[in-house]
């Protein structure tokens, strides 16, 4: 027999979806100043909804950026406390011409709801809120103590919540964190993410002459910062994808043989991945490692852009005075952002060609994390997922980063249960982002049963 809360969720699913659409209509793009008021509007909607469903002490916590949303319910003496985390901010919707329906007008088709933020992370935040509502409405209480903390800057580095967590406020005292910002490995396959790569995001600025110069008059004598950057970037990785920064790989903790064996048993088709997800003629990366190892358990170095100089229509023969490259590295367990950045900065400064000065800047960073699968909350999650989905849970890592998970571990000592319900083809950060409607419903049920199991 389903629990009374699960039954309540099923009966109220159409309303839950309508409410989610209202949240999705708010263009809470955290990186664009013109949407600052929209971010606050999304935060206020969540705050009011948490209060409406019976959570207590719902309020906004101001930061230097967009506000945090906090609420709690602490009336289960002797039971553990969950810290429920998600984010209400979204990526910009560009390029708009590639959307089949307006990004901030949620549209149902093919069993999905399409909108910016549908899966990353408003849809998944709403599964958390509606799971709490279902428990409070059906049972009049929660099976354990719950604190809720939603942020509005995850897509731009999360500095506000990082500072708040680092202050170790009593409001965050808990036993574990529940994070719903991940995905299933495959449709219908219950999945727990137990590892994340960390990252460092950097800028390299190369400076040559005092001002932009005419390439005819000064070419051949004046240093060109773009050429210098190209020479530096070419020495960061070899042709096989191996990072050339000395000492960069020294502290890596590799996956265990058991974990590697489990990955080999996952339903993964490399050719389908290449064609359907990547869309390239071939895959690249370090030889000797599988695709899953390369994307989950090996560090990376990628170049994202080189702003500077002349990029307008036509021609302008200018040698720019300066040029910048945006470079990030994904880190794996054993590596730390501080040491990795120090090694990288020293190496870039060493290989910089004569005639230019280089400035290597750290923009933001996050720790890698690995969650032991034998802790009681992960085990409770596997029981809940099997009951709802009818299949054994698989444990995966993610190639991306959720910096707050590392902050929860480092500052609060909390393990994180990363239970998300997205799919690999949900187009997060891309046009036509979507959230599968069945996953939305089953996600609410899964979270209900997990909270019940964790509190039992």
C-alpha positions in Angstrom: 0.0 0.0 0.0 1.4 3.5 -0.9 1.8 5.8 2.0 -0.9 8.4 2.6 1.5 11.1 1.5 2.2 9.3 -1.8 -1.5 9.0 -2.4 -1.9 12.7 -1.7 0.8 13.5 -4.2 -0.9 11.5 -6.9 -4.3 13.1 -6.3 -2.8 16.6 -6.5 -0.3 16.1 -9.3 -2.2 18.4 -11.8 -2.1 21.2 -9.4 1.6 20.6 -8.6 2.4 20.9 -12.3 0.4 24.1 -12.7 2.3 25.6 -9.8 5.6 24.6 -11.3 4.7 26.3 -14.5 4.1 29.5 -12.5 7.6 29.3 -11.1 9.0 28.6 -14.6 7.5 31.7 -16.0 9.7 33.9 -13.8 12.9 34.6 -15.7 15.3 34.3 -12.8 18.5 34.6 -14.8 21.1 35.2 -12.1 23.9 36.3 -14.3 22.0 39.2 -16.0 21.5 42.4 -13.9 18.3 43.2 -15.6 16.7 40.1 -14.0 17.7 40.9 -10.4 14.1 41.7 -9.6 12.9 38.4 -11.2 15.4 36.5 -9.0 13.9 38.1 -5.9 10.4 37.3 -7.2 11.3 33.6 -7.6 12.8 33.6 -4.1 9.7 35.2 -2.6 7.4 32.7 -4.4 9.4 29.9 -2.8 9.4 31.5 0.6 5.6 32.0 0.5 5.0 28.5 -0.7 7.1 27.0 2.0 5.1 28.9 4.6 1.8 28.0 2.9 2.5 24.2 3.1 3.3 24.3 6.8 7.0 24.9 7.0 8.0 27.3 9.7 10.3 30.3 10.0 10.2 30.9 6.2 12.3 34.0 5.3 14.8 35.4 2.9 18.5 35.7 3.9 20.1 38.6 2.1 23.5 38.2 0.5 25.7 40.4 -1.6 23.9 38.8 -4.6 20.5 37.2 -4.8 18.8 36.1 -1.6 18.7 32.7 0.0 15.4 31.1 1.0 15.2 29.4 4.4 12.5 27.5 6.2 12.4 24.7 8.7 10.2 22.2 10.6 11.9 20.8 13.7 9.3 18.9 15.7 10.7 15.3 15.4 12.8 14.9 18.6 15.3 12.0 18.4 15.0 11.9 14.6 17.7 13.1 12.2 17.7 16.4 10.4 17.7 16.9 6.7 19.1 20.0 5.0 17.2 20.2 1.7 19.0 22.2 -1.0 18.2 23.4 -4.5 18.5 26.6 -6.6 15.9 28.8 -8.2 18.2 30.7 -10.6 18.5 29.7 -14.2 20.9 30.0 -17.2 20.3 32.7 -19.9 18.0 31.3 -22.6 20.2 32.2 -25.6 20.1 31.4 -28.5 16.4 32.2 -28.5 15.9 31.3 -32.2 16.6 27.6 -31.4 13.7 27.3 -28.9 10.6 25.6 -30.3 8.5 27.4 -27.7 9.2 30.5 -25.6 11.8 29.7 -22.9 9.7 31.3 -20.1 6.3 30.1 -21.3 6.3 26.4 -20.1 4.9 24.2 -22.8 3.9 20.5 -22.6 4.7 18.2 -25.5 5.9 14.6 -25.9 5.4 13.9 -22.2 7.7 16.7 -21.1 7.4 20.3 -19.9 9.7 22.6 -21.8 11.1 25.8 -20.3 14.3 27.3 -19.1 14.9 25.9 -15.6 12.5 23.0 -16.1 15.1 20.5 -14.9 17.9 22.8 -13.7 16.7 23.3 -11.1 13.2 24.6 -10.6 11.4 21.4 -11.5 13.5 19.5 -9.1 13.2 22.1 -6.4 9.4 21.8 -6.8 9.6 18.0 -6.3 11.2 18.7 -2.9 8.6 21.3 -2.0 5.7 19.1 -3.0 7.1 16.1 -1.2 7.2 18.2 2.0 3.6 19.4 1.3 2.4 15.9 0.7 3.8 14.7 4.0 2.5 17.6 6.0 -0.9 17.5 4.4 -1.4 13.8 4.7 0.2 13.1 8.0 0.1 16.5 9.8 3.9 16.2 10.5 7.2 15.2 8.9 8.9 11.9 9.7 12.2 13.8 10.5 13.4 17.3 11.1 13.9 19.4 7.9 15.7 22.6 7.1 15.3 24.0 3.6 17.9 26.2 2.0 17.4 27.4 -1.6 19.9 29.7 -3.4 19.7 32.0 -6.4 23.4 32.1 -7.6 24.3 28.5 -8.4 24.6 29.3 -12.1 27.1 32.1 -11.3 29.4 30.5 -8.7 27.3 30.5 -5.6 29.4 32.9 -3.6 26.5 34.0 -1.4 25.6 30.6 -0.1 29.2 29.6 0.2 29.9 32.5 2.6 26.8 31.7 4.5 27.6 28.0 4.9 31.2 28.8 5.8 30.0 30.8 8.7 28.5 27.6 10.2 25.2 29.2 11.3 23.1 27.2 13.8 20.3 27.4 11.2 22.2 24.8 9.2 22.7 22.2 11.9 21.7 18.9 10.3 22.7 15.2 9.7 22.7 15.1 6.0 21.9 17.2 2.9 19.4 16.3 0.2 20.4 17.7 -3.2 18.1 17.3 -6.2 20.1 18.7 -9.0 21.3 15.6 -10.8 19.9 13.1 -13.3 19.1 9.4 -13.9 21.7 7.5 -15.8 19.0 6.3 -18.2 15.2 6.5 -18.4 13.5 4.5 -15.7 16.8 3.6 -14.0 16.8 4.9 -10.4 20.2 6.6 -9.8 22.1 8.1 -7.0 25.1 10.4 -7.8 27.9 9.7 -5.3 30.7 11.6 -6.8 31.3 15.1 -8.4 34.2 16.7 -10.0 35.4 19.9 -8.5 36.7 22.8 -10.6 38.7 25.9 -10.9 37.7 28.6 -13.4 40.4 31.0 -14.4 41.4 33.8 -16.7 44.8 34.3 -18.3 45.4 37.9 -19.4 48.4 38.6 -21.6 49.6 42.2 -22.0 52.0 43.5 -24.6 52.2 47.1 -25.8 50.7 50.1 -23.9 48.0 50.5 -26.5 46.6 48.8 -29.6 49.0 49.1 -32.6 48.8 49.1 -36.4 50.0 45.7 -37.6 51.6 47.2 -40.7 53.6 49.7 -38.9 54.5 47.6 -35.9 54.0 44.0 -37.0 57.2 42.0 -36.6 58.5 44.0 -33.7 55.6 44.5 -31.3 54.5 41.4 -29.2 51.0 40.1 -30.0 49.1 39.0 -26.9 46.8 36.7 -28.9 49.8 34.9 -30.4 51.3 34.6 -26.9 48.1 33.1 -25.5 48.0 30.6 -28.4 51.5 29.5 -27.5 50.6 29.2 -23.8 47.4 27.3 -24.4 49.1 24.9 -26.8 51.4 23.9 -24.0 48.7 23.1 -21.5 47.7 19.7 -23.0 49.4 17.3 -25.4 47.7 15.7 -28.5 46.4 12.8 -26.4 44.6 15.1 -24.0 47.1 14.7 -21.2 47.4 17.9 -19.1 51.1 19.0 -19.1 51.1 21.1 -15.8 53.8 19.4 -13.7 52.4 17.6 -10.6 48.8 18.1 -11.7 48.0 14.4 -11.5 50.0 13.6 -8.3 47.2 13.5 -5.7 44.4 11.8 -7.7 42.5 9.0 -5.9 41.5 6.6 -8.6 38.1 4.7 -8.6 38.2 1.4 -6.9 38.1 -1.8 -8.9 34.6 -2.5 -7.6 33.4 1.0 -8.8 35.0 0.5 -12.2 33.3 -2.9 -12.5 29.9 -1.4 -11.7 30.4 1.3 -14.3 31.2 -1.4 -16.9 27.7 -2.9 -16.2 25.8 0.3 -16.8 23.7 0.5 -19.9 26.1 2.8 -21.8 26.6 2.8 -25.6 29.6 4.8 -26.5 28.6 5.2 -30.2 25.1 6.4 -29.2 26.7 8.8 -26.8 29.0 10.1 -29.5 26.2 10.6 -32.0 23.1 11.5 -29.9 24.7 13.5 -27.0 28.0 14.9 -28.3 27.3 15.0 -32.0 31.0 14.9 -33.1 32.8 12.8 -35.7 34.8 11.1 -32.9 35.4 11.2 -29.2 38.7 12.4 -27.7 40.5 12.1 -24.5 43.3 10.2 -22.6 43.9 6.8 -24.1 43.5 3.9 -21.7 40.4 5.2 -20.0 36.8 4.6 -20.8 34.4 7.4 -21.6 32.8 7.2 -18.2 36.2 7.2 -16.5 37.3 10.3 -18.6 34.1 12.2 -17.8 33.7 11.1 -14.1 37.1 10.3 -12.6 39.8 12.1 -14.6 40.7 15.8 -14.5 40.2 18.0 -17.5 41.3 21.3 -18.9 39.1 23.3 -21.3 39.3 26.7 -23.0 35.9 28.5 -23.2 36.7 31.8 -24.9 39.3 34.4 -25.9 37.7 37.8 -25.7 39.7 40.8 -27.0 41.0 42.5 -30.1 38.8 43.1 -33.1 35.9 40.8 -33.7 33.5 43.0 -35.7 32.5 42.7 -39.4 35.2 43.5 -42.0 38.9 43.9 -41.2 40.9 46.0 -38.8 44.6 45.3 -38.7 45.2 45.8 -35.1 47.7 44.2 -32.7 45.8 44.3 -29.4 47.4 45.6 -26.3 46.0 42.7 -24.3 44.0 39.5 -24.8 42.3 37.1 -22.4 41.6 33.4 -22.3 39.0 31.8 -20.1 40.2 28.4 -18.9 38.7 25.9 -16.5 39.9 22.6 -15.0 37.7 19.9 -13.6 39.2 18.2 -10.5 38.7 14.7 -9.1 38.9 13.3 -5.6 42.3 13.9 -4.1 42.9 17.2 -5.9 42.3 20.5 -4.2 41.5 23.8 -5.9 44.2 25.7 -4.0 47.0 23.3 -5.0 45.8 22.8 -8.5 45.5 26.5 -9.2 49.0 27.1 -7.8 50.6 24.5 -10.0 48.8 25.8 -13.1 49.6 29.5 -12.3 53.3 28.8 -11.8 53.4 26.7 -15.1 51.7 29.4 -17.2 54.0 32.1 -15.8 57.0 29.9 -16.6 56.0 29.1 -20.2 54.8 32.7 -21.1 56.8 33.9 -24.2 59.0 37.0 -23.9 57.5 40.3 -24.6 54.2 39.9 -22.7 53.2 40.0 -19.1 50.7 37.5 -17.9 48.1 37.7 -15.1 46.6 34.4 -14.1 43.4 34.9 -12.1 41.1 32.5 -10.2 37.4 33.4 -10.9 35.8 30.7 -8.8 36.4 27.1 -7.5 34.8 24.1 -5.9 35.9 20.9 -4.3 35.5 17.4 -5.7 33.5 15.1 -3.5 32.9 11.4 -3.1 30.1 10.1 -0.9 30.5 6.6 0.7 27.6 4.4 -0.4 27.4 2.5 2.9 26.1 5.5 5.0 22.6 5.1 6.4 21.1 7.9 4.3 22.3 6.5 1.0 21.0 3.1 2.0 17.6 4.7 2.9 17.5 6.3 -0.5 18.2 3.0 -2.3 15.3 1.4 -0.5 13.0 4.3 -1.4 14.0 4.3 -5.0 13.6 0.6 -5.5 10.1 0.8 -4.0 9.0 3.6 -6.3 10.8 2.6 -9.5 10.8 -1.2 -9.1 14.5 -1.5 -10.0 17.8 -1.6 -8.1 19.5 1.7 -7.8 22.8 2.4 -9.7 25.6 4.5 -8.2 27.3 7.0 -10.6 29.5 10.0 -10.5 28.9 13.2 -12.4 31.4 15.1 -14.5 30.0 18.4 -13.4 30.4 20.3 -10.2 28.0 21.3 -7.5 30.3 23.4 -5.3 27.9 23.6 -2.4 28.1 19.8 -1.9 31.8 20.3 -1.1 31.0 23.2 1.2 28.4 21.1 3.1 31.1 18.4 3.7 33.9 20.7 4.5 32.2 23.3 6.7 29.2 21.3 8.2 30.5 17.7 8.0 27.4 16.7 6.1 27.2 13.8 3.6 25.0 14.6 0.6 22.3 12.4 -0.9 22.3 13.5 -4.5 18.9 12.2 -5.7 17.9 13.9 -8.9 15.3 13.0 -11.6 16.6 14.6 -14.8 17.6 12.7 -17.9 20.7 12.9 -20.0 18.9 14.5 -22.9 17.1 17.2 -20.9 19.1 20.0 -22.5 20.1 21.8 -19.3 21.9 25.0 -20.2 20.8 24.6 -23.8 17.7 25.5 -25.9 14.6 23.4 -25.4 15.4 22.4 -21.8 12.8 20.0 -20.5 11.7 17.9 -17.5 10.0 14.6 -18.1 6.5 14.7 -16.5 6.6 11.1 -15.3 9.9 11.8 -13.6 8.4 14.8 -12.0 5.6 12.6 -10.5 7.9 9.7 -9.5 10.5 12.2 -8.2 8.0 13.5 -5.7 7.0 10.0 -4.6 10.7 9.0 -4.3 11.5 12.0 -2.1 8.4 11.2 0.1 9.5 7.6 0.6 13.1 8.6 1.2 12.2 11.1 3.9 10.0 8.4 5.5 12.8 5.8 5.3 15.4 8.3 6.6 13.2 9.1 9.6 12.2 5.5 10.5 
